[in-house]
Amino acid sequence: MYFVYIIKNHQGLFYKGFTQDLDKRIFEHNNDLSRYTSGKSPWILVYFKEFETKTEALKEELRLKKLNVASIERLLSGFQVE
């Protein structure tokens, strides 16, 4: 399985990505093991979606990366991370 996710930090920055291990990836973001998010933690998982194939996940990640902040906020308004 593959996950597409959005994380947000205390400054209101969003990061979108994909992974096969969501818990490990969030750990990496919060422990400065990811180049872009390093030094900007803590990060909170605010959205994720599961896909069966890498191709599907990459297409969704690309779609999310094209969204502006207002569109991301609309997406998140109907989503609960459990």
Secondary structure, 3 states (H helix, E strand, C coil): CEEEEEEEECCCCEEEEEECCHHHHHHHHHCCCCCCCCCCCCEEEEEEEEECCHHHHHHHHHHHHCCCHHHHHHHHHCCCCC
